[in-house]
Amino acid sequence: MNEQVNRIIDAVCRFSGVPHDELIGRNRKQFVVAVRSVTIKLLKELTCYSNKQIGAIFGVTDMTVTYHTARQI
C-alpha cells in the first residue's frame, strides 16, 4: 500500500472509531461493513487503484465485490 492509501484508511478509522484490524479484516458487523464500504468508495474515488488492487487491501479475491460496494454508496 502506498502512503495515500494508508492515510485514507487511517482517517476513516479515526473518524469512525473502527480499529484498523477490524476494517481490513472479515468482521461482518453491520457498522463495520458500512465503514468498510465507505472506505472502498473513497479509495476508488481518491486513488488510481483498480477494483482488484482495492480488493487485495481488504483480502477480497473477487474484484466484483469492490465494484458493487463502490456503486452502492
C-alpha positions as CSV (number, residue, x, y, z in Angstrom):
1,M,0.0,0.0,0.0
2,N,1.2,3.5,-0.7
3,E,1.1,6.4,1.7
4,Q,-2.0,7.9,0.3
5,V,-4.0,4.7,0.8
6,N,-2.7,4.4,4.4
7,R,-3.7,8.0,5.1
8,I,-7.2,7.4,3.8
9,I,-7.7,4.2,5.8
10,D,-6.2,5.8,9.0
11,A,-8.5,8.8,8.6
12,V,-11.6,6.6,8.2
13,C,-10.6,4.6,11.3
14,R,-10.1,7.7,13.4
15,F,-13.4,9.2,12.3
16,S,-15.5,6.1,12.7
17,G,-13.8,4.6,15.7
18,V,-13.4,1.3,13.9
19,P,-9.9,-0.3,14.6
20,H,-7.7,-0.8,11.6
21,D,-7.7,-4.6,12.1
22,E,-11.5,-4.8,12.0
23,L,-11.8,-2.6,9.0
24,I,-9.3,-4.6,7.0
25,G,-10.4,-8.0,8.4
26,R,-13.5,-10.1,7.9
27,N,-15.7,-8.6,10.6
28,R,-19.3,-8.7,9.4
29,K,-20.9,-6.4,12.0
30,Q,-23.2,-4.0,10.2
31,F,-21.5,-0.8,11.2
32,V,-18.0,-2.2,10.3
33,V,-19.3,-3.3,6.9
34,A,-20.8,0.2,6.3
35,V,-17.5,1.9,7.2
36,R,-15.6,-0.6,5.0
37,S,-17.9,0.3,2.1
38,V,-17.3,4.0,2.6
39,T,-13.5,3.3,2.7
40,I,-13.7,1.3,-0.6
41,K,-15.7,4.1,-2.2
42,L,-13.1,6.7,-1.0
43,L,-10.2,4.6,-2.3
44,K,-11.9,4.3,-5.6
45,E,-12.6,8.0,-5.9
46,L,-9.3,9.4,-4.5
47,T,-6.7,6.9,-5.8
48,C,-6.0,5.4,-9.2
49,Y,-6.2,1.9,-7.7
50,S,-8.2,-0.7,-9.6
51,N,-11.0,-2.8,-8.1
52,K,-8.6,-5.7,-8.0
53,Q,-6.0,-3.7,-6.1
54,I,-8.5,-2.3,-3.6
55,G,-9.9,-5.8,-3.1
56,A,-6.4,-7.1,-2.3
57,I,-6.1,-4.5,0.5
58,F,-9.2,-6.0,2.1
59,G,-8.4,-9.6,1.4
60,V,-11.1,-9.9,-1.3
61,T,-10.1,-12.1,-4.2
62,D,-13.2,-11.3,-6.3
63,M,-13.0,-7.8,-7.7
64,T,-16.7,-7.6,-8.4
65,V,-17.2,-7.3,-4.6
66,T,-15.3,-4.0,-4.6
67,Y,-17.1,-2.9,-7.8
68,H,-20.6,-3.4,-6.4
69,T,-19.6,-2.0,-3.0
70,A,-18.4,1.2,-4.5
71,R,-21.5,1.5,-6.7
72,Q,-23.9,1.1,-3.7
73,I,-22.6,4.2,-1.9
